[in-house]
Amino acid sequence: MNIVRPALVAVLCVGAAGTASAQALTGDWLTENGERVTIAPCGNGYCSVVATGTYQGQRIAEVAGTGPEYPGTITDPSAGKTYKGSMTVRGTQLDLKGCLMGMFCKTVQSWRRP
């Protein structure tokens, strides 16, 4: 019985950490140009949709994972092109990284909490 209790505590802690990380990703973010983007659960991961501005209503990312890095696809709404990429939560900052040809990756924007 003493062995079961630590194992159960470890499982519960890992589950809570995944939930806390997802909560850090979900919600509203402000882009570099001041537009608001909302990230919410969708399918097996998370989707981001532009809430204000020129591209309002457009989905610009689909990512999955448990954080702090969430790999998936990132869409440039001005060009209408979708790239492999990721979102990485760093406290109150969210970095979007896009990859060209699947290997040349760089941070393309950093968002912040409103």
Buried (B, 14 or more C-beta within 10 A) or exposed (E): EEEEEEEEEEEEEEEEEEEEBBEBBBEBBBBEEEBBBBBEEBEEBBBBBBBBBEBEEBBBBBBEBBBBBBBBBBBBBEEEEBBBBBBBBEEEEBBBBBBEEEEEBEEBBBBEEE
